[in-house]
Amino acid sequence: MKLGFVFECSPGGGDIKVFQHILKLIYPTFDFGVNFHHAALKSKKELEKECGKEVKRLKSLGCQKVFVVWDLIPVWKEDGTPCRHDDKEAIKKSLAAHTLTANDIIFLCVEKELESWLIADERALKDFFITKNSMKDEITRVRTPDTHHDPKGLLTKYFKMYRGVRSFEPMIHTELLLKKYNNVRNLRRSESFKRFYLKLTGTALT
């Protein structure tokens, strides 16, 4: 099955790395050279404007499923209020401009941001950060990662505490972290991840 993704990130960004890693876990023999196609749009504003064009391109490549992926935050609207419905309506306008409809894509709003998925698996975080020389273990389970107030901030806290670096840098650190994520079941605390899994496989992750 050919899969298409329109991401809200820079080319080569952490979002792409996360989804590629997850696909490898779900489908170990997945042929990325043939079956994985994507577009990277740098901001939510750009995604809302250009996704129709990119979806049409991915469809022309034979993608049976096309996911439009964006983070609920940050918010670009003037009132600063995150709203998944408003985001979807803006995406629909872009689709309509290219004679496409909502039926041509799978909406995937990651709540609140993709780092929510990373903090869902505390075992992977422990494997990455905790060593025999660690003086303490302050990594705890986040029961509802989608509603955590600051997933990036939590990862920054761990990187400062255990690695002595100033902050979590998605373009640098995401790929390093992903080496410890070896089981998608550990991500099931994230409702937005479970929705992705269901839309991808047709099976609920329990």
Secondary structure by P-SEA (a helix, b strand, c coil): cbbbbbcccccccaaaaaaaaaaaaacccccccccccccccccaaaaaccaaaaaaaaaaaccccccbbbbccccccccccccaaaaaaaaaaaaaaaccccccbbbbbccccccccccccaaaaaacccccccccccccccccccccccaaaaaaaaaaacccccccccccccccccccccccccccccaaaaaaaaaacccccc
